[in-house]
Amino acid sequence: MIKGITIPKNNNFHLDLLRIVACLCVIGIHTEDGGLILNRIARLGLPLFFLLSGYFLLPKCDDEHVGSFYYQRFMKILIPFLCYGVFYGCWIFQTGRILAKPTLENVWGAVRYIPHSVIDNLYQPIYFHFWFMFSLIGLYLLFPFLAQGLKAFSDKGLMGLMILLLVLEGLNDFLPAFGKVFSYGMEFGWIIYAIFGYAFTREYFKERFKWFFGMGIIAFALQIVVLGKLPGFSALIAHQDDLNPWEVLAVCGVFVFFMIWSDWADQKGIDHSKDALGHVVHFLSAYTFSVYLIHGHVITWWSRNGLLIDLHISHVKLWWILTVLCVFGLSFVFAFVFDNLIVVNVQRLAEWLNKKIYGLFKKN
């Protein structure tokens, strides 16, 4: 039995599969140009993670357990982030690779640099893809308070908020393409996806999944048409990616598709929780966060060595798909080993220290 990372038995198969798809999409963003359609699909990956965070975490947040929420996020998010960041700073940056022959010089250099590396990681992104962590942690700091506000909304009130956010973002993004500036300049950032994720936990919005799926298809098609056929116009759009309403709706469309698929499977009595496919999906999904953290260097190494370049097929972009799958596989292998050897033990140490410190305060 593998010790370390635990996989909840009640995980939703389809949402775990969605996590894997989102992780593959993020890797796809950082590969070479895969063509307009593949690139736009890849762009959906990162927003999906923010939406899933809102879906899973906001309903559980309350103002009586803020400290508990922060502690759980510290254990599950911040510790892995720091462990991987230290590995980048102390080992990869020093040796230039993930696997390098350990010598007294580079091992001592790595150990000596650990405190400085921890500070560096808390101060700024040390690798191109680590910016995501600062946005995610900032969002988590708001979650306990954001949740209370969202829970106070009626269903129709929450729908009104979502529409307002889309309209304001749309004005901010599209008016510049018509030579106008939206003077109110509202940018709500990644919090939009968390709000939509929370909304999808309510029955009112579940009953309207098909509407969101349809709008998602239309929004994605609009992206392809505008970006592919109107390059001059699209270049003037403030945000082509991530925060643009057509991206928000497309991401929602993907999410509700997996939810509709999940509901259909339940109705048909299809249960993957105990079969081989279900175990594989749950297992891979448990490491997607760590795959994200290490894939940056793996993709850099892969690109630098020009692997699979001979498999490029004009208009098909087979190399893009193979690169994404191979980088995911290599990143997963490393994440599995690193998490179970390093991350889990650091988490256990942090938990032990927390109990000791809490015990001292309790005695006093």
C-alpha positions in Angstrom: 0.0 0.0 0.0 1.3 3.4 -0.9 1.7 5.7 2.1 1.5 9.5 1.9 -1.0 11.1 -0.4 -4.5 10.0 0.5 -7.3 9.8 -2.1 -10.8 10.4 -0.8 -13.2 7.5 -1.5 -16.2 9.7 -2.2 -14.5 11.8 -5.0 -16.6 12.5 -8.0 -15.2 10.6 -10.9 -16.1 13.2 -13.5 -14.8 16.2 -11.6 -11.5 14.3 -10.9 -11.4 13.7 -14.7 -12.0 17.4 -15.2 -9.0 18.2 -13.0 -6.8 16.0 -15.2 -8.2 17.7 -18.4 -7.5 21.1 -16.8 -4.0 20.1 -15.9 -3.3 18.9 -19.5 -4.7 22.2 -20.8 -2.3 24.2 -18.6 0.6 22.2 -19.9 -0.7 22.9 -23.4 -0.6 26.6 -22.8 3.2 26.4 -22.3 4.0 24.3 -25.3 4.7 25.6 -28.8 1.9 26.9 -30.9 -0.8 24.2 -31.3 -3.0 26.2 -33.6 -6.0 28.5 -32.8 -8.5 25.9 -31.7 -6.1 23.8 -29.6 -4.6 27.0 -28.0 -8.1 28.3 -27.1 -9.0 24.9 -25.5 -5.7 25.0 -23.5 -6.6 28.5 -22.3 -9.6 27.0 -20.4 -7.4 25.0 -18.1 -6.3 27.5 -15.5 -9.7 29.2 -15.1 -11.2 25.8 -14.5 -9.0 25.3 -11.4 -10.2 28.6 -10.0 -13.8 27.6 -10.7 -13.3 24.2 -9.1 -11.8 25.9 -6.0 -15.0 28.0 -5.7 -17.2 25.0 -6.2 -15.6 22.8 -3.6 -14.4 25.3 -1.0 -16.8 28.3 -0.8 -19.8 26.2 0.4 -17.7 24.9 3.3 -16.5 28.3 4.5 -18.0 30.0 7.4 -17.0 32.8 9.7 -16.7 30.6 12.8 -13.9 28.4 11.3 -11.7 30.9 9.5 -8.6 29.7 11.3 -9.4 26.1 10.5 -9.8 27.0 6.8 -6.5 28.8 6.6 -4.8 25.9 8.4 -6.1 23.4 5.9 -5.1 25.5 3.0 -1.6 26.0 4.6 -1.2 22.2 4.8 -2.6 21.4 1.4 -1.4 24.3 -0.7 1.3 26.4 0.9 3.5 23.6 2.1 3.6 21.8 -1.4 4.2 25.2 -3.0 7.2 25.9 -0.7 8.6 22.4 -1.0 8.6 22.6 -4.8 9.8 26.2 -4.7 12.7 25.2 -2.5 13.5 22.3 -4.9 13.6 24.8 -7.8 15.7 27.3 -5.9 18.1 24.9 -4.2 18.5 22.2 -6.8 17.2 22.9 -10.3 18.7 26.4 -10.4 22.0 25.1 -9.0 22.4 22.0 -11.1 20.3 23.0 -14.2 18.2 19.8 -14.1 15.8 17.7 -12.0 18.1 14.7 -12.0 21.7 15.4 -11.4 24.6 13.5 -9.8 24.7 14.5 -6.1 28.1 15.8 -5.0 29.2 17.2 -1.7 29.4 20.7 -3.3 25.8 20.8 -4.8 24.2 19.0 -1.8 25.8 21.4 0.7 24.9 24.3 -1.6 21.3 23.2 -1.7 21.0 22.8 2.1 22.7 26.1 2.8 20.3 27.9 0.4 17.0 26.6 1.9 16.2 29.5 4.2 16.9 32.1 1.4 14.9 30.0 -1.1 11.8 29.9 1.2 11.9 33.7 1.5 12.3 34.1 -2.3 9.3 31.9 -2.9 7.1 33.9 -0.5 8.2 37.1 -2.1 7.9 36.6 -5.8 7.3 33.8 -8.4 10.6 32.1 -9.0 9.6 30.4 -12.2 7.2 31.6 -15.0 4.2 29.5 -13.9 4.4 30.2 -10.2 2.5 33.4 -10.5 -0.6 31.2 -10.3 0.2 30.4 -6.6 0.1 34.1 -5.5 -3.3 34.6 -7.2 -4.6 31.4 -5.6 -3.3 32.2 -2.1 -4.7 35.7 -2.3 -8.1 34.3 -3.3 -8.0 31.8 -0.5 -7.4 34.6 2.0 -10.7 36.1 0.9 -12.7 32.9 0.7 -14.1 32.7 4.3 -15.5 36.3 4.0 -16.5 36.0 0.3 -18.5 32.9 1.2 -20.6 34.7 3.8 -21.5 37.4 1.3 -22.4 34.9 -1.4 -24.5 32.7 1.0 -26.6 35.8 1.8 -27.6 36.2 -1.8 -30.9 34.8 -3.0 -30.7 32.6 -6.2 -31.9 35.5 -8.4 -29.7 38.0 -6.6 -26.7 35.8 -7.2 -27.7 35.4 -10.9 -27.9 39.2 -11.1 -24.4 39.6 -9.6 -23.0 37.1 -12.2 -24.7 38.9 -15.1 -23.4 42.3 -13.7 -19.8 40.9 -13.5 -20.0 39.7 -17.1 -21.4 43.0 -18.4 -18.8 45.1 -16.6 -15.9 42.9 -17.8 -17.4 42.9 -21.3 -17.5 46.7 -21.4 -14.0 46.9 -20.0 -12.6 44.4 -22.6 -14.6 45.2 -25.8 -15.1 48.9 -25.8 -11.4 49.6 -26.6 -11.9 47.6 -29.8 -14.4 50.3 -30.8 -12.1 53.2 -29.9 -13.8 53.8 -26.6 -12.6 53.4 -23.0 -14.7 52.1 -20.1 -13.9 54.8 -17.7 -15.1 52.9 -14.6 -12.3 50.4 -15.3 -13.6 47.5 -13.3 -11.4 44.3 -13.3 -12.6 41.6 -10.9 -9.9 39.1 -11.7 -10.0 35.4 -10.9 -12.6 35.9 -8.2 -15.2 35.7 -11.0 -14.5 32.0 -11.5 -14.8 31.3 -7.8 -18.2 33.0 -7.7 -19.5 31.1 -10.7 -18.1 27.9 -9.1 -20.0 28.5 -5.9 -23.2 29.3 -7.9 -23.1 25.9 -9.5 -23.5 24.2 -6.1 -27.0 25.7 -5.8 -30.0 23.8 -7.1 -31.3 26.9 -9.0 -28.3 26.9 -11.2 -28.1 23.1 -11.5 -31.5 23.2 -13.1 -30.0 25.6 -15.7 -26.9 23.7 -16.6 -28.1 23.2 -20.2 -28.4 27.0 -20.6 -24.8 27.5 -19.4 -23.6 24.7 -21.7 -25.2 26.3 -24.7 -23.8 29.7 -23.8 -20.4 28.1 -23.4 -20.5 26.6 -26.9 -21.6 30.0 -28.4 -18.9 31.9 -26.4 -16.1 29.5 -27.5 -17.3 29.6 -31.1 -17.2 33.4 -30.9 -13.6 33.3 -29.7 -12.6 31.2 -32.7 -14.4 33.5 -35.2 -13.1 36.8 -33.9 -9.6 35.7 -33.2 -9.3 33.7 -36.4 -11.1 36.0 -38.8 -10.8 39.5 -37.3 -7.2 39.8 -36.1 -7.1 43.6 -36.3 -10.3 43.9 -34.2 -9.2 41.2 -31.7 -5.8 42.9 -31.2 -7.7 45.9 -29.7 -9.6 43.8 -27.1 -8.3 44.5 -23.6 -8.4 40.9 -22.4 -8.5 38.1 -25.0 -7.9 35.4 -22.4 -8.8 34.4 -18.9 -11.0 37.3 -17.7 -12.9 38.0 -20.9 -16.7 37.1 -20.7 -16.4 34.7 -23.6 -13.7 32.8 -21.6 -15.8 32.8 -18.4 -18.8 31.4 -20.3 -16.7 28.8 -22.2 -15.2 27.6 -18.9 -18.6 27.4 -17.3 -19.7 25.4 -20.4 -16.9 22.8 -19.9 -17.7 22.5 -16.2 -21.4 22.0 -16.6 -20.8 19.5 -19.4 -18.9 17.3 -16.9 -21.7 17.8 -14.4 -24.4 16.9 -16.9 -22.3 13.8 -17.8 -22.0 12.9 -14.2 -25.8 13.2 -13.7 -26.4 11.1 -16.8 -24.0 8.4 -15.5 -25.9 8.4 -12.1 -29.2 7.9 -13.9 -27.8 5.0 -15.9 -26.3 3.5 -12.8 -22.7 3.8 -14.1 -20.4 3.9 -11.2 -16.6 4.2 -11.7 -15.8 4.5 -8.0 -14.8 0.8 -7.8 -13.6 -0.1 -11.3 -10.0 0.2 -12.7 -10.8 3.4 -14.6 -12.1 5.1 -11.5 -9.1 4.2 -9.5 -6.7 5.5 -12.2 -8.6 8.8 -12.6 -8.7 9.4 -8.8 -5.1 8.5 -8.5 -3.9 10.8 -11.3 -6.2 13.6 -10.1 -4.7 13.6 -6.6 -1.4 14.7 -8.0 -2.5 17.4 -10.5 -1.6 20.2 -8.2 1.9 18.9 -7.9 2.1 18.2 -11.6 1.3 21.9 -12.1 4.1 22.9 -9.8 6.8 20.8 -11.5 5.7 20.9 -15.1 7.3 24.3 -15.7 10.8 22.9 -15.7 9.8 19.7 -17.4 8.3 21.6 -20.3 11.4 23.8 -20.5 13.7 20.8 -20.6 11.4 19.1 -23.2 11.4 22.2 -25.4 15.1 22.8 -25.1 15.9 19.3 -26.3 13.4 19.5 -29.2 11.8 16.2 -28.5 9.1 14.9 -30.9 9.9 17.8 -33.3 10.1 15.3 -36.2 6.5 14.2 -35.5 5.1 17.6 -36.4 2.3 17.1 -39.0 1.1 20.1 -40.8 -2.4 21.2 -39.8 -2.8 18.3 -37.4 -0.3 19.3 -34.7 0.2 15.7 -33.5 3.4 16.8 -31.8 1.5 19.3 -29.6 -0.8 16.5 -28.2 2.1 14.1 -27.7 4.2 16.7 -26.0 1.4 17.6 -23.5 0.8 13.9 -22.7 4.5 13.2 -22.3 5.2 16.2 -20.1 2.2 15.3 -17.9 3.5 11.7 -17.6 7.0 12.8 -16.7 5.7 15.4 -14.3 3.4 12.9 -12.6 6.2 10.4 -12.0 8.3 13.1 -10.3 5.3 14.5 -8.4 4.5 11.0 -7.1 8.0 10.4 -5.8 8.6 13.9 -4.5 5.2 14.2 -2.7 5.5 10.9 -0.9 9.2 11.4 0.0 9.3 15.1 0.8 5.9 16.9 0.9 4.0 14.4 3.0 6.8 14.4 5.6 7.0 18.2 5.8 3.2 18.2 6.2 3.5 15.7 9.1 6.2 17.8 10.7 4.1 20.9 10.4 1.1 19.0 11.9 3.3 17.7 14.8 4.6 21.3 15.5 1.1 22.7 15.4 -0.1 20.1 18.0 2.9 20.9 20.2 2.4 24.6 20.0 -1.3 24.3 20.5 -0.7 22.1 23.5 1.6 24.6 25.1 -0.9 27.4 24.7 -3.7 25.2 26.1 -1.6 24.4 29.2 -1.0 28.1 29.8 
